Structure formats: structure tokens, C-alpha cells
């Protein structure tokens, strides 16, 4: 298993930080089927897909 690339960590980390200041990242989308306030950030990087899921 490989680690999440630094660039992807930066995007996902920033996206999960924004709700603490009442903002939403432009890539954050509601995750259907898990209830209100559950968001996901999907990032493509060199042919791989990374997903971060968080509640806001």
C-alpha cells in the first residue's frame, strides 16, 4: 500500500479544515446515502483516485 501523495493530503486537509470557519471547499460534494452534513472530496492524481469523507 502506498501513502497518499503530499499534494492530495494538502487538498483533503484544507477541505476538511474549511468547515471549521463556516466555509466549504469547491471540490466538496454531499455524499449521498449517509445523511445531511456528510461531504466527500474526490481527488485524481496520476491515475489514482483518493477520497476524503468528513462531517460538517
PQR file with spaces between the fields and no chain letter, atoms N, CA, C, O and H, PARSE charges and radii, in Angstrom:
ATOM       1  N    UNK     1       0.847   -1.179    0.000 -0.4000 1.5000
ATOM       2  CA   UNK     1       0.000    0.000    0.000 -0.0000 2.0000
ATOM       3  C    UNK     1       0.894    1.244    0.000  0.5500 1.7000
ATOM       4  O    UNK     1       1.882    1.301    0.731 -0.5500 1.4000
ATOM       5  N    UNK     2       0.549    2.223   -0.808 -0.4000 1.5000
ATOM       6  CA   UNK     2       1.340    3.440   -0.871 -0.0000 2.0000
ATOM       7  C    UNK     2       0.656    4.545   -0.080  0.5500 1.7000
ATOM       8  O    UNK     2      -0.555    4.525    0.139 -0.5500 1.4000
ATOM       9  H    UNK     2      -0.254    2.177   -1.403  0.4000 1.0000
ATOM      10  N    UNK     3       1.458    5.497    0.335 -0.4000 1.5000
ATOM      11  CA   UNK     3       0.933    6.625    1.108 -0.0000 2.0000
ATOM      12  C    UNK     3       0.235    7.610    0.176  0.5500 1.7000
ATOM      13  O    UNK     3       0.505    7.643   -1.024 -0.5500 1.4000
ATOM      14  H    UNK     3       2.442    5.512    0.158  0.4000 1.0000
ATOM      15  N    UNK     4      -0.647    8.395    0.732 -0.4000 1.5000
ATOM      16  CA   UNK     4      -1.327    9.434   -0.029 -0.0000 2.0000
ATOM      17  C    UNK     4      -0.297   10.514   -0.383  0.5500 1.7000
ATOM      18  O    UNK     4       0.425   10.984    0.496 -0.5500 1.4000
ATOM      19  H    UNK     4      -0.866    8.368    1.707  0.4000 1.0000
ATOM      20  N    UNK     5      -0.222   10.911   -1.655 -0.4000 1.5000
ATOM      21  CA   UNK     5       0.746   11.940   -2.062 -0.0000 2.0000
ATOM      22  C    UNK     5       0.539   13.250   -1.307  0.5500 1.7000
ATOM      23  O    UNK     5      -0.577   13.582   -0.907 -0.5500 1.4000
ATOM      24  H    UNK     5      -0.809   10.529   -2.369  0.4000 1.0000
ATOM      25  N    UNK     6       1.618   13.979   -1.122 -0.4000 1.5000
ATOM      26  CA   UNK     6       1.563   15.244   -0.384 -0.0000 2.0000
ATOM      27  C    UNK     6       0.552   16.219   -0.966  0.5500 1.7000
ATOM      28  O    UNK     6      -0.164   16.888   -0.221 -0.5500 1.4000
ATOM      29  H    UNK     6       2.525   13.710   -1.447  0.4000 1.0000
ATOM      30  N    UNK     7       0.485   16.308   -2.300 -0.4000 1.5000
ATOM      31  CA   UNK     7      -0.449   17.238   -2.933 -0.0000 2.0000
ATOM      32  C    UNK     7      -1.896   16.902   -2.583  0.5500 1.7000
ATOM      33  O    UNK     7      -2.714   17.793   -2.349 -0.5500 1.4000
ATOM      34  H    UNK     7       1.067   15.765   -2.905  0.4000 1.0000
ATOM      35  N    UNK     8      -2.198   15.616   -2.551 -0.4000 1.5000
ATOM      36  CA   UNK     8      -3.556   15.166   -2.217 -0.0000 2.0000
ATOM      37  C    UNK     8      -3.830   15.405   -0.737  0.5500 1.7000
ATOM      38  O    UNK     8      -4.929   15.820   -0.370 -0.5500 1.4000
ATOM      39  H    UNK     8      -1.534   14.893   -2.741  0.4000 1.0000
ATOM      40  N    UNK     9      -2.843   15.150    0.112 -0.4000 1.5000
ATOM      41  CA   UNK     9      -3.007   15.423    1.545 -0.0000 2.0000
ATOM      42  C    UNK     9      -3.315   16.895    1.779  0.5500 1.7000
ATOM      43  O    UNK     9      -4.157   17.233    2.612 -0.5500 1.4000
ATOM      44  H    UNK     9      -1.949   14.813   -0.186  0.4000 1.0000
ATOM      45  N    UNK    10      -2.634   17.773    1.044 -0.4000 1.5000
ATOM      46  CA   UNK    10      -2.875   19.212    1.197 -0.0000 2.0000
ATOM      47  C    UNK    10      -4.310   19.578    0.836  0.5500 1.7000
ATOM      48  O    UNK    10      -4.969   20.317    1.568 -0.5500 1.4000
ATOM      49  H    UNK    10      -1.950   17.498    0.368  0.4000 1.0000
ATOM      50  N    UNK    11      -4.795   19.061   -0.291 -0.4000 1.5000
ATOM      51  CA   UNK    11      -6.159   19.376   -0.734 -0.0000 2.0000
ATOM      52  C    UNK    11      -7.182   18.836    0.256  0.5500 1.7000
ATOM      53  O    UNK    11      -8.093   19.558    0.663 -0.5500 1.4000
ATOM      54  H    UNK    11      -4.260   18.461   -0.886  0.4000 1.0000
ATOM      55  N    UNK    12      -7.040   17.573    0.645 -0.4000 1.5000
ATOM      56  CA   UNK    12      -8.009   16.960    1.562 -0.0000 2.0000
ATOM      57  C    UNK    12      -7.953   17.603    2.942  0.5500 1.7000
ATOM      58  O    UNK    12      -8.987   17.805    3.579 -0.5500 1.4000
ATOM      59  H    UNK    12      -6.300   16.987    0.314  0.4000 1.0000
ATOM      60  N    UNK    13      -6.762   17.919    3.399 -0.4000 1.5000
ATOM      61  CA   UNK    13      -6.618   18.565    4.700 -0.0000 2.0000
ATOM      62  C    UNK    13      -7.239   19.949    4.724  0.5500 1.7000
ATOM      63  O    UNK    13      -7.924   20.314    5.680 -0.5500 1.4000
ATOM      64  H    UNK    13      -5.922   17.755    2.882  0.4000 1.0000
ATOM      65  N    UNK    14      -6.997   20.716    3.671 -0.4000 1.5000
ATOM      66  CA   UNK    14      -7.569   22.059    3.581 -0.0000 2.0000
ATOM      67  C    UNK    14      -9.091   21.984    3.478  0.5500 1.7000
ATOM      68  O    UNK    14      -9.800   22.763    4.114 -0.5500 1.4000
ATOM      69  H    UNK    14      -6.441   20.419    2.895  0.4000 1.0000
ATOM      70  N    UNK    15      -9.587   21.047    2.679 -0.4000 1.5000
ATOM      71  CA   UNK    15     -11.038   20.892    2.513 -0.0000 2.0000
ATOM      72  C    UNK    15     -11.717   20.531    3.829  0.5500 1.7000
ATOM      73  O    UNK    15     -12.823   20.997    4.101 -0.5500 1.4000
ATOM      74  H    UNK    15      -9.011   20.414    2.162  0.4000 1.0000
ATOM      75  N    UNK    16     -11.070   19.711    4.642 -0.4000 1.5000
ATOM      76  CA   UNK    16     -11.676   19.331    5.924 -0.0000 2.0000
ATOM      77  C    UNK    16     -11.480   20.411    6.993  0.5500 1.7000
ATOM      78  O    UNK    16     -12.157   20.394    8.021 -0.5500 1.4000
ATOM      79  H    UNK    16     -10.171   19.333    4.420  0.4000 1.0000
ATOM      80  N    UNK    17     -10.571   21.333    6.757 -0.4000 1.5000
ATOM      81  CA   UNK    17     -10.344   22.447    7.688 -0.0000 2.0000
ATOM      82  C    UNK    17     -11.362   23.583    7.489  0.5500 1.7000
ATOM      83  O    UNK    17     -11.772   24.221    8.458 -0.5500 1.4000
ATOM      84  H    UNK    17     -10.021   21.346    5.922  0.4000 1.0000
ATOM      85  N    UNK    18     -11.763   23.830    6.253 -0.4000 1.5000
ATOM      86  CA   UNK    18     -12.649   24.956    5.944 -0.0000 2.0000
ATOM      87  C    UNK    18     -13.965   24.975    6.715  0.5500 1.7000
ATOM      88  O    UNK    18     -14.381   26.055    7.136 -0.5500 1.4000
ATOM      89  H    UNK    18     -11.430   23.311    5.466  0.4000 1.0000
ATOM      90  N    UNK    19     -14.652   23.838    6.930 -0.4000 1.5000
ATOM      91  CA   UNK    19     -15.925   23.900    7.665 -0.0000 2.0000
ATOM      92  C    UNK    19     -15.788   24.462    9.081  0.5500 1.7000
ATOM      93  O    UNK    19     -16.768   24.938    9.654 -0.5500 1.4000
ATOM      94  H    UNK    19     -14.315   22.961    6.588  0.4000 1.0000
ATOM      95  N    UNK    20     -14.585   24.410    9.646 -0.4000 1.5000
ATOM      96  CA   UNK    20     -14.389   24.976   10.978 -0.0000 2.0000
ATOM      97  C    UNK    20     -14.575   26.490   10.968  0.5500 1.7000
ATOM      98  O    UNK    20     -14.817   27.101   12.009 -0.5500 1.4000
ATOM      99  H    UNK    20     -13.789   24.024    9.181  0.4000 1.0000
ATOM     100  N    UNK    21     -14.461   27.092    9.778 -0.4000 1.5000
ATOM     101  CA   UNK    21     -14.660   28.535    9.616 -0.0000 2.0000
ATOM     102  C    UNK    21     -15.917   28.837    8.811  0.5500 1.7000
ATOM     103  O    UNK    21     -16.053   29.925    8.252 -0.5500 1.4000
ATOM     104  H    UNK    21     -14.265   26.595    8.933  0.4000 1.0000
ATOM     105  N    UNK    22     -16.837   27.873    8.750 -0.4000 1.5000
ATOM     106  CA   UNK    22     -18.120   28.012    8.049 -0.0000 2.0000
ATOM     107  C    UNK    22     -17.980   28.171    6.535  0.5500 1.7000
ATOM     108  O    UNK    22     -18.796   28.841    5.902 -0.5500 1.4000
ATOM     109  H    UNK    22     -16.726   26.989    9.204  0.4000 1.0000
ATOM     110  N    UNK    23     -16.950   27.558    5.957 -0.4000 1.5000
ATOM     111  CA   UNK    23     -16.756   27.560    4.514 -0.0000 2.0000
ATOM     112  C    UNK    23     -16.779   26.133    3.992  0.5500 1.7000
ATOM     113  O    UNK    23     -16.664   25.174    4.755 -0.5500 1.4000
ATOM     114  H    UNK    23     -16.287   27.013    6.472  0.4000 1.0000
ATOM     115  N    UNK    24     -16.930   26.008    2.674 -0.4000 1.5000
ATOM     116  CA   UNK    24     -16.923   24.693    2.037 -0.0000 2.0000
ATOM     117  C    UNK    24     -15.967   24.743    0.854  0.5500 1.7000
ATOM     118  O    UNK    24     -16.015   25.680    0.058 -0.5500 1.4000
ATOM     119  H    UNK    24     -17.024   26.788    2.054  0.4000 1.0000
ATOM     120  N    UNK    25     -15.112   23.754    0.733 -0.4000 1.5000
ATOM     121  CA   UNK    25     -14.174   23.665   -0.387 -0.0000 2.0000
ATOM     122  C    UNK    25     -14.940   23.472   -1.685  0.5500 1.7000
ATOM     123  O    UNK    25     -15.980   22.813   -1.695 -0.5500 1.4000
ATOM     124  H    UNK    25     -15.074   22.992    1.379  0.4000 1.0000
ATOM     125  N    UNK    26     -14.447   24.032   -2.773 -0.4000 1.5000
ATOM     126  CA   UNK    26     -15.142   23.942   -4.063 -0.0000 2.0000
ATOM     127  C    UNK    26     -15.263   22.506   -4.565  0.5500 1.7000
ATOM     128  O    UNK    26     -16.146   22.220   -5.374 -0.5500 1.4000
ATOM     129  H    UNK    26     -13.602   24.567   -2.764  0.4000 1.0000
ATOM     130  N    UNK    27     -14.401   21.597   -4.110 -0.4000 1.5000
ATOM     131  CA   UNK    27     -14.460   20.198   -4.528 -0.0000 2.0000
ATOM     132  C    UNK    27     -15.314   19.336   -3.596  0.5500 1.7000
ATOM     133  O    UNK    27     -15.546   18.164   -3.893 -0.5500 1.4000
ATOM     134  H    UNK    27     -13.684   21.830   -3.453  0.4000 1.0000
ATOM     135  N    UNK    28     -15.778   19.882   -2.496 -0.4000 1.5000
ATOM     136  CA   UNK    28     -16.577   19.110   -1.539 -0.0000 2.0000
ATOM     137  C    UNK    28     -18.001   18.943   -2.051  0.5500 1.7000
ATOM     138  O    UNK    28     -18.667   19.916   -2.404 -0.5500 1.4000
ATOM     139  H    UNK    28     -15.590   20.834   -2.255  0.4000 1.0000
ATOM     140  N    UNK    29     -18.452   17.704   -2.085 -0.4000 1.5000
ATOM     141  CA   UNK    29     -19.798   17.375   -2.559 -0.0000 2.0000
ATOM     142  C    UNK    29     -20.503   16.526   -1.498  0.5500 1.7000
ATOM     143  O    UNK    29     -19.856   15.749   -0.796 -0.5500 1.4000
ATOM     144  H    UNK    29     -17.911   16.914   -1.799  0.4000 1.0000
ATOM     145  N    UNK    30     -21.822   16.672   -1.380 -0.4000 1.5000
ATOM     146  CA   UNK    30     -22.562   15.817   -0.432 -0.0000 2.0000
ATOM     147  C    UNK    30     -22.414   14.343   -0.817  0.5500 1.7000
ATOM     148  O    UNK    30     -22.484   13.991   -1.995 -0.5500 1.4000
ATOM     149  H    UNK    30     -22.348   17.303   -1.951  0.4000 1.0000
ATOM     150  N    UNK    31     -22.212   13.502    0.172 -0.4000 1.5000
ATOM     151  CA   UNK    31     -22.110   12.062   -0.046 -0.0000 2.0000
ATOM     152  C    UNK    31     -23.494   11.474    0.158  0.5500 1.7000
ATOM     153  O    UNK    31     -24.005   11.452    1.278 -0.5500 1.4000
ATOM     154  H    UNK    31     -22.155   13.788    1.129  0.4000 1.0000
ATOM     155  N    UNK    32     -24.096   11.004   -0.907 -0.4000 1.5000
ATOM     156  CA   UNK    32     -25.479   10.526   -0.864 -0.0000 2.0000
ATOM     157  C    UNK    32     -25.601    9.235   -0.061  0.5500 1.7000
ATOM     158  O    UNK    32     -24.735    8.363   -0.111 -0.5500 1.4000
ATOM     159  H    UNK    32     -23.682   11.021   -1.816  0.4000 1.0000
ATOM     160  N    UNK    33     -26.690    9.143    0.671 -0.4000 1.5000
ATOM     161  CA   UNK    33     -26.997    7.930    1.406 -0.0000 2.0000
ATOM     162  C    UNK    33     -26.493    7.892    2.833  0.5500 1.7000
ATOM     163  O    UNK    33     -26.795    6.947    3.560 -0.5500 1.4000
ATOM     164  H    UNK    33     -27.395    9.851    0.711  0.4000 1.0000
ATOM     165  N    UNK    34     -25.726    8.901    3.261 -0.4000 1.5000
ATOM     166  CA   UNK    34     -25.190    8.887    4.629 -0.0000 2.0000
ATOM     167  C    UNK    34     -25.737   10.003    5.503  0.5500 1.7000
ATOM     168  O    UNK    34     -25.285   10.175    6.634 -0.5500 1.4000
ATOM     169  H    UNK    34     -25.480    9.669    2.670  0.4000 1.0000
ATOM     170  N    UNK    35     -26.699   10.762    5.000 -0.4000 1.5000
ATOM     171  CA   UNK    35     -27.312   11.800    5.818 -0.0000 2.0000
ATOM     172  C    UNK    35     -26.742   13.176    5.559  0.5500 1.7000
ATOM     173  O    UNK    35     -25.721   13.333    4.889 -0.5500 1.4000
ATOM     174  H    UNK    35     -27.067   10.622    4.081  0.4000 1.0000
ATOM     175  N    UNK    36     -27.415   14.160    6.095 -0.4000 1.5000
ATOM     176  CA   UNK    36     -27.022   15.549    5.901 -0.0000 2.0000
ATOM     177  C    UNK    36     -25.688   15.843    6.577  0.5500 1.7000
ATOM     178  O    UNK    36     -25.394   15.316    7.650 -0.5500 1.4000
ATOM     179  H    UNK    36     -28.244   14.033    6.639  0.4000 1.0000
ATOM     180  N    UNK    37     -24.901   16.674    5.949 -0.4000 1.5000
ATOM     181  CA   UNK    37     -23.640   17.109    6.547 -0.0000 2.0000
ATOM     182  C    UNK    37     -22.459   16.207    6.274  0.5500 1.7000
ATOM     183  O    UNK    37     -21.355   16.499    6.733 -0.5500 1.4000
ATOM     184  H    UNK    37     -25.140   17.102    5.078  0.4000 1.0000
ATOM     185  N    UNK    38     -22.649   15.111    5.537 -0.4000 1.5000
ATOM     186  CA   UNK    38     -21.529   14.237    5.197 -0.0000 2.0000
ATOM     187  C    UNK    38     -21.050   14.635    3.811  0.5500 1.7000
ATOM     188  O    UNK    38     -21.798   14.550    2.837 -0.5500 1.4000
ATOM     189  H    UNK    38     -23.546   14.874    5.163  0.4000 1.0000
ATOM     190  N    UNK    39     -19.803   15.070    3.729 -0.4000 1.5000
ATOM     191  CA   UNK    39     -19.241   15.557    2.473 -0.0000 2.0000
ATOM     192  C    UNK    39     -18.037   14.706    2.085  0.5500 1.7000
ATOM     193  O    UNK    39     -17.393   14.082    2.929 -0.5500 1.4000
ATOM     194  H    UNK    39     -19.196   15.140    4.520  0.4000 1.0000
ATOM     195  N    UNK    40     -17.750   14.697    0.777 -0.4000 1.5000
ATOM     196  CA   UNK    40     -16.562   13.998    0.301 -0.0000 2.0000
ATOM     197  C    UNK    40     -15.788   14.900   -0.648  0.5500 1.7000
ATOM     198  O    UNK    40     -16.360   15.735   -1.348 -0.5500 1.4000
ATOM     199  H    UNK    40     -18.273   15.204    0.091  0.4000 1.0000
ATOM     200  N    UNK    41     -14.495   14.713   -0.655 -0.4000 1.5000
ATOM     201  CA   UNK    41     -13.601   15.374   -1.590 -0.0000 2.0000
ATOM     202  C    UNK    41     -12.932   14.261   -2.379  0.5500 1.7000
ATOM     203  O    UNK    41     -12.302   13.369   -1.810 -0.5500 1.4000
ATOM     204  H    UNK    41     -14.030   14.034   -0.086  0.4000 1.0000
ATOM     205  N    UNK    42     -13.076   14.325   -3.686 -0.4000 1.5000
ATOM     206  CA   UNK    42     -12.521   13.322   -4.574 -0.0000 2.0000
ATOM     207  C    UNK    42     -11.381   13.968   -5.343  0.5500 1.7000
ATOM     208  O    UNK    42     -11.569   15.019   -5.957 -0.5500 1.4000
ATOM     209  H    UNK    42     -13.588   15.050   -4.148  0.4000 1.0000
ATOM     210  N    UNK    43     -10.204   13.360   -5.320 -0.4000 1.5000
ATOM     211  CA   UNK    43      -9.034   13.926   -5.989 -0.0000 2.0000
ATOM     212  C    UNK    43      -8.373   12.865   -6.852  0.5500 1.7000
ATOM     213  O    UNK    43      -8.080   11.764   -6.387 -0.5500 1.4000
ATOM     214  H    UNK    43     -10.051   12.507   -4.821  0.4000 1.0000
ATOM     215  N    UNK    44      -8.141   13.205   -8.109 -0.4000 1.5000
ATOM     216  CA   UNK    44      -7.433   12.327   -9.035 -0.0000 2.0000
ATOM     217  C    UNK    44      -5.977   12.762   -9.081  0.5500 1.7000
ATOM     218  O    UNK    44      -5.674   13.953   -9.155 -0.5500 1.4000
ATOM     219  H    UNK    44      -8.379   14.100   -8.487  0.4000 1.0000
ATOM     220  N    UNK    45      -5.068   11.772   -9.035 -0.4000 1.5000
ATOM     221  CA   UNK    45      -3.643   12.089   -9.015 -0.0000 2.0000
ATOM     222  C    UNK    45      -2.884   10.976   -9.718  0.5500 1.7000
ATOM     223  O    UNK    45      -2.817    9.854   -9.216 -0.5500 1.4000
ATOM     224  H    UNK    45      -5.314   10.804   -8.975  0.4000 1.0000
ATOM     225  N    UNK    46      -2.320   11.276  -10.864 -0.4000 1.5000
ATOM     226  CA   UNK    46      -1.516   10.315  -11.633 -0.0000 2.0000
ATOM     227  C    UNK    46      -2.229    8.978  -11.831  0.5500 1.7000
ATOM     228  O    UNK    46      -1.637    7.916  -11.641 -0.5500 1.4000
ATOM     229  H    UNK    46      -2.375   12.187  -11.272  0.4000 1.0000
ATOM     230  N    UNK    47      -3.491    9.041  -12.210 -0.4000 1.5000
ATOM     231  CA   UNK    47      -4.248    7.827  -12.493 -0.0000 2.0000
ATOM     232  C    UNK    47      -4.859    7.141  -11.287  0.5500 1.7000
ATOM     233  O    UNK    47      -5.575    6.151  -11.440 -0.5500 1.4000
ATOM     234  H    UNK    47      -3.972    9.904  -12.364  0.4000 1.0000
ATOM     235  N    UNK    48      -4.595    7.644  -10.099 -0.4000 1.5000
ATOM     236  CA   UNK    48      -5.183    7.082   -8.874 -0.0000 2.0000
ATOM     237  C    UNK    48      -6.276    8.027   -8.363  0.5500 1.7000
ATOM     238  O    UNK    48      -6.244    9.228   -8.628 -0.5500 1.4000
ATOM     239  H    UNK    48      -4.014    8.448   -9.975  0.4000 1.0000
ATOM     240  N    UNK    49      -7.230    7.475   -7.635 -0.4000 1.5000
ATOM     241  CA   UNK    49      -8.316    8.269   -7.071 -0.0000 2.0000
ATOM     242  C    UNK    49      -8.228    8.210   -5.543  0.5500 1.7000
ATOM     243  O    UNK    49      -8.082    7.137   -4.957 -0.5500 1.4000
ATOM     244  H    UNK    49      -7.256    6.499   -7.419  0.4000 1.0000
ATOM     245  N    UNK    50      -8.318    9.369   -4.921 -0.4000 1.5000
ATOM     246  CA   UNK    50      -8.280    9.476   -3.461 -0.0000 2.0000
ATOM     247  C    UNK    50      -9.561   10.152   -3.004  0.5500 1.7000
ATOM     248  O    UNK    50     -10.066   11.057   -3.668 -0.5500 1.4000
ATOM     249  H    UNK    50      -8.436   10.241   -5.397  0.4000 1.0000
ATOM     250  N    UNK    51     -10.080    9.713   -1.878 -0.4000 1.5000
ATOM     251  CA   UNK    51     -11.329   10.248   -1.364 -0.0000 2.0000
ATOM     252  C    UNK    51     -11.181   10.528    0.132  0.5500 1.7000
ATOM     253  O    UNK    51     -10.661    9.709    0.890 -0.5500 1.4000
ATOM     254  H    UNK    51      -9.670    8.978   -1.339  0.4000 1.0000
ATOM     255  N    UNK    52     -11.646   11.692    0.525 -0.4000 1.5000
ATOM     256  CA   UNK    52     -11.721   12.047    1.939 -0.0000 2.0000
ATOM     257  C    UNK    52     -13.186   12.295    2.260  0.5500 1.7000
ATOM     258  O    UNK    52     -13.869   13.012    1.529 -0.5500 1.4000
ATOM     259  H    UNK    52     -12.068   12.357   -0.091  0.4000 1.0000
ATOM     260  N    UNK    53     -13.670   11.714    3.340 -0.4000 1.5000
ATOM     261  CA   UNK    53     -15.059   11.881    3.762 -0.0000 2.0000
ATOM     262  C    UNK    53     -15.038   12.499    5.159  0.5500 1.7000
ATOM     263  O    UNK    53     -14.285   12.068    6.033 -0.5500 1.4000
ATOM     264  H    UNK    53     -13.114   11.131    3.934  0.4000 1.0000
ATOM     265  N    UNK    54     -15.884   13.524    5.352 -0.4000 1.5000
ATOM     266  CA   UNK    54     -15.953   14.176    6.663 -0.0000 2.0000
ATOM     267  C    UNK    54     -17.361   14.687    6.903  0.5500 1.7000
ATOM     268  O    UNK    54     -18.159   14.798    5.972 -0.5500 1.4000
ATOM     269  H    UNK    54     -16.495   13.874    4.642  0.4000 1.0000
ATOM     270  N    UNK    55     -17.658   14.996    8.152 -0.4000 1.5000
ATOM     271  CA   UNK    55     -18.950   15.584    8.506 -0.0000 2.0000
ATOM     272  C    UNK    55     -18.754   17.049    8.843  0.5500 1.7000
ATOM     273  O    UNK    55     -17.732   17.451    9.399 -0.5500 1.4000
ATOM     274  H    UNK    55     -17.010   14.906    8.908  0.4000 1.0000
ATOM     275  N    UNK    56     -19.742   17.822    8.496 -0.4000 1.5000
ATOM     276  CA   UNK    56     -19.673   19.257    8.780 -0.0000 2.0000
ATOM     277  C    UNK    56     -20.977   19.691    9.418  0.5500 1.7000
ATOM     278  O    UNK    56     -21.145   20.866    9.744 -0.5500 1.4000
ATOM     279  H    UNK    56     -20.572   17.495    8.044  0.4000 1.0000
